[in-house]
Amino acid sequence: MIPMVNLKAQYVEIKDEIERGLAETIENCSFILGPNVQAFEKEAADYLGVKHAIAVASGTDALHLALIAEGIGAGDEVITTAFTFIATAEAIKYVGAIPVFVDIDPKTFNISPEAIEKAITPKTKAVMPVHLFGQPADMAAIKRLCDRHDLKLIEDCCQSFGASIDGKQTGAIGHAAGFSFFPSKNLGAFGDGGLVVTNSDETAAKLKMLHNHGSEVRYYHDVIGYNSRLDEMQAVILRAKLKRIDQYNKGRRHAGHLYSELMADLPLTTPFEDGLGEHVYHQYTLLCDRRDEVMKALQDKQIGCAVYYPVPLHRQNVFKEEYAGVSLPVTEFVAANCLSLPICPSLEDDTIREIVAVIRGVLTS
Ligand SMILES: *Cc1c(COP(=O)(O)O)cnc(C)c1O
């Protein structure tokens, strides 16, 4: 059996460090907002090259709190992509704003800057690009149009920890950004977790209050906040993995490039790197018009594979009435033809060859 991600292999490498840290935390009984959370926030901010990092309970919360802190609220339009995980749009809905879905680039699957520009109205307040599958969106173009139209730029970095563009990390370009540490993400905890980053002192001060019951001084509350803190145990795990994130992402890139090299002659489209930034291959996602046949063959051999994402957000039950008039041809085409293969830093070259052999068997028969 070949799983989509092999979390066990990664754990074995850092087992001692993690167990020591967890044992210490249990001894200290400092479970919430303890020293490891503080240290992790500092280390993550340094790594990402941002002034402030606030650890929260999930990536969804990170995006939600970032939107509140940036003043996005009822009736505001937020332009985003429909080819993403639902949480991107949920966060926009939580603040009473309206997700405006625009189409993606057919090669990178990331939001199209031209499509954003066309969707801007007097009600537009923010743009939320997703660095999908670990490839940075075209941030130079997106930032330019946000600056020109005075829009907040809030990055969904839930799949892009460590990806960079124009010498900057994803998350360090917009007004604020949200990261996820869901276990299967390329920087994953052993449970839920997230991070909001910003270079603005004002936004950071709001976020610190918002994620901890609207309070700066314990038992004094200035705004209605949330209970959204990363717990100390998760911070221990994330500190150990953050030290190794470049090595992990390098392993992912190696696996991604080997897949593409081995499948170059097959009738499918391997992931396109636009060369603007560095893709960290959170997912390895190809396009193939015989996707369902390929999937079936992989499943028969107990090889993991998945469709990220089968139903674009504007066609989900929760949104389909509201967006009945919206047509996003590229998004719809990609959702109907995409397939993600197993990828993680420990994936061996021979395993990749084995997976490709199965795909080759289907497409050359
Ligand atoms: C995972 C993910 C989220 C949500 O993160 P959680 O930590 O699971 O709440 C948001 N957006 C994208 C693009 C994601 O992949």
The ligand as a MOL file (V3000), in Angstrom:
LIG
                    3D

  0  0  0     0  0            999 V3000
M  V30 BEGIN CTAB
M  V30 COUNTS 15 15 0 0 0
M  V30 BEGIN ATOM
M  V30 1 C -6.2860 23.2800 4.6440 0
M  V30 2 C -6.7450 24.5170 4.0170 0
M  V30 3 C -7.4540 25.4970 4.7280 0
M  V30 4 C -7.9640 25.3030 6.1280 0
M  V30 5 O -7.0310 24.9080 7.0740 0
M  V30 6 P -7.5070 24.1290 8.3840 0
M  V30 7 O -6.2690 24.1740 9.2320 0
M  V30 8 O -7.8720 22.7480 7.9840 0
M  V30 9 O -8.6220 24.8850 9.0000 0
M  V30 10 C -7.7670 26.6800 4.0770 0
M  V30 11 N -7.4270 26.8910 2.7930 0
M  V30 12 C -6.7610 25.9680 2.0800 0
M  V30 13 C -6.3970 26.2770 0.6630 0
M  V30 14 C -6.4220 24.7460 2.6470 0
M  V30 15 O -5.7790 23.8270 1.9190 0
M  V30 END ATOM
M  V30 BEGIN BOND
M  V30 1 1 1 2
M  V30 2 1 2 3
M  V30 3 2 2 14
M  V30 4 1 3 4
M  V30 5 2 3 10
M  V30 6 1 4 5
M  V30 7 1 5 6
M  V30 8 2 6 7
M  V30 9 1 6 8
M  V30 10 1 6 9
M  V30 11 1 10 11
M  V30 12 2 11 12
M  V30 13 1 12 13
M  V30 14 1 12 14
M  V30 15 1 14 15
M  V30 END BOND
M  V30 END CTAB
M  END
